[in-house]
Amino acid sequence: MLALSQPSAWATEFATDEVLLEQVLKPYRLNCQYLKSAVVKLADRPGEVGRVSASCEFEIPESCYIDDTGHFNSVEFNICYNQMMYYVIAKVVKERLLEPLSSWSMADYWSRQLADFLITDFRSSFRRAMQGGKFSGEIEILDLTEWEGDDLHEALLVAQTSCRYWDENGGNCHGEVRIAITNPISNQNRS
């Protein structure tokens, strides 16, 4: 299902792109920009060609919506997931890492970031309470499937992802999220 574009031979890990991260987080209020860094990795082991993941660092100085609960909660889980996912997809587009997103320009991405990325299935599990201050996270794109449109349905991309978070005190949680990307055809490829 995943087809790999040909990035530079050495390009299997991408350090945080500060300019890109700032642009990705621009739609969020300043007190809700939790993602601080994201190192994107392109798998190159047999059987994993085309898998993309990111190792991330977060900081939540104070909750953006409620008095301090003393722990990382499901709302923050979702916000952090969205920020990781938006950044990873932006990096995939910028570096042309995965088909079918390799035909997208950055203008295509920016026009779709908010309106065309829809969570269709969201599952989270909290194994051990985590503090919400500083913590780490990971996201992985497990599968990216292109659904062609027909007379009854519009084309879309479906991304299967997994994520997890942990802190230095042993807190951990994880999730599986499916994203539908509507309007997946590059503006350059429209007739």
C-alpha positions in Angstrom: 0.0 0.0 0.0 2.8 2.4 0.9 5.1 3.4 -2.0 8.3 5.2 -1.1 9.5 8.2 -3.1 13.2 8.4 -3.4 14.6 10.8 -0.8 18.3 11.5 -0.6 20.1 8.2 0.2 21.2 9.5 3.6 17.8 11.0 4.5 16.4 8.5 7.0 16.2 10.9 9.9 15.1 14.6 10.0 15.9 16.8 12.9 13.2 19.2 14.1 12.5 21.8 11.4 11.9 24.9 13.6 10.4 27.0 10.8 8.0 24.2 9.8 7.1 23.4 13.4 6.2 27.1 13.9 4.0 27.1 10.8 2.3 23.8 11.8 1.5 25.2 15.3 0.3 28.6 14.0 -3.5 27.7 14.2 -3.1 26.9 17.9 -3.4 29.5 20.6 0.0 30.3 22.2 -0.9 28.6 25.5 -1.8 25.4 23.5 1.4 24.9 21.5 2.5 21.8 23.3 4.8 20.2 20.7 8.4 21.4 21.2 10.4 19.1 19.0 9.9 16.2 16.5 12.5 14.0 14.9 11.0 12.3 11.9 12.3 9.0 10.9 11.9 7.0 7.7 12.2 3.3 8.2 14.6 1.5 5.9 14.6 -2.0 7.4 13.3 -4.9 5.3 9.5 -5.1 5.7 9.3 -1.6 7.0 10.1 0.4 3.9 7.9 3.5 3.7 7.0 3.6 7.4 7.3 7.1 8.9 7.5 7.8 12.6 8.5 10.7 14.9 10.0 11.0 18.3 8.6 14.1 20.1 9.0 16.2 23.1 6.1 18.1 24.7 5.6 20.7 27.4 2.3 21.7 28.9 3.0 24.5 31.4 -0.7 24.8 32.2 -3.9 23.5 30.8 -5.5 25.5 28.1 -9.1 24.7 29.1 -9.4 23.6 32.8 -7.8 24.1 36.2 -4.8 21.9 36.8 -6.0 18.2 37.1 -2.5 17.1 38.2 -2.3 14.6 35.3 -2.2 14.3 31.6 -5.7 13.8 30.3 -7.6 12.7 27.2 -8.1 16.2 25.9 -4.4 16.9 26.1 -3.7 13.5 24.5 -5.8 14.5 21.5 -4.2 17.9 21.2 -0.7 16.4 21.4 -1.7 13.7 18.9 -3.0 16.4 16.4 0.2 18.4 16.7 2.4 15.4 16.1 0.3 14.2 13.1 0.1 17.6 11.5 3.9 18.0 11.8 4.7 14.6 10.5 2.4 14.9 7.5 3.9 18.4 6.8 7.4 16.9 6.9 6.3 14.0 4.7 5.0 16.5 2.1 8.0 18.8 2.3 10.6 15.9 1.9 8.4 13.9 -0.5 8.7 10.8 1.7 5.5 8.8 0.9 3.2 8.2 -2.0 0.6 9.5 -2.6 1.5 12.7 -0.7 4.7 13.1 -2.8 2.7 15.0 -5.4 1.5 17.6 -2.9 3.1 21.0 -2.6 3.4 22.8 0.7 0.6 25.0 -0.5 -1.5 21.9 -0.9 -0.7 20.9 2.7 -1.4 24.3 4.2 -4.8 24.6 2.4 -5.8 21.2 3.9 -4.2 21.1 7.4 -7.4 22.0 9.3 -10.3 21.4 7.0 -9.4 18.2 5.3 -7.9 16.1 8.1 -10.7 14.2 9.9 -10.3 11.7 12.8 -12.6 8.8 12.0 -11.5 6.4 14.8 -9.8 7.4 18.0 -8.8 5.0 20.8 -6.6 5.8 23.8 -5.6 3.8 26.8 -4.0 5.2 30.0 -1.8 2.5 31.6 -0.3 4.6 34.3 -0.9 8.3 35.3 1.4 10.8 33.7 2.3 14.3 34.7 1.3 16.9 32.1 4.5 19.1 32.4 7.3 17.8 30.3 7.0 14.4 28.6 7.8 12.4 25.4 5.7 11.0 22.7 5.9 9.0 19.4 3.7 8.7 16.4 3.9 6.2 13.6 2.1 6.1 10.3 1.4 2.4 9.9 -0.5 2.5 6.6 -1.5 5.1 4.1 -4.2 4.0 1.7 -5.5 5.9 -1.3 -9.2 5.4 -2.1 -10.1 6.5 -5.6 -13.3 8.4 -6.0 -16.3 7.3 -8.0 -19.8 8.6 -8.9 -21.0 8.1 -5.3 -17.8 8.8 -3.2 -15.1 11.4 -3.3 -11.4 10.3 -3.3 -9.7 10.2 0.1 -6.6 9.0 1.8 -6.8 6.9 5.0 -3.9 6.9 7.4 -3.7 4.3 10.2 -1.5 5.6 13.0 -0.4 4.7 16.5 1.0 6.9 19.2 2.3 6.7 22.7 3.3 9.1 25.5 5.5 8.6 28.6 7.2 10.6 31.3 10.2 10.1 33.5 8.1 8.8 36.4 6.9 5.8 34.4 3.6 7.2 33.3 2.4 5.9 30.0 -0.5 5.9 27.6 -1.0 4.9 24.0 -3.5 5.1 21.2 -4.5 4.1 17.7 -6.0 6.8 15.4 -7.4 6.6 11.9 -7.4 9.8 9.9 -9.3 10.4 6.6 -7.7 13.1 4.4 -10.4 14.4 2.1 -9.6 16.3 -1.0 -6.4 14.4 -1.5 -5.6 15.3 -5.1 -2.8 17.9 -5.5 -4.0 21.2 -6.8 -1.3 20.8 -9.5 -3.0 17.6 -10.7 -6.5 19.0 -11.0 -7.9 19.4 -14.5 
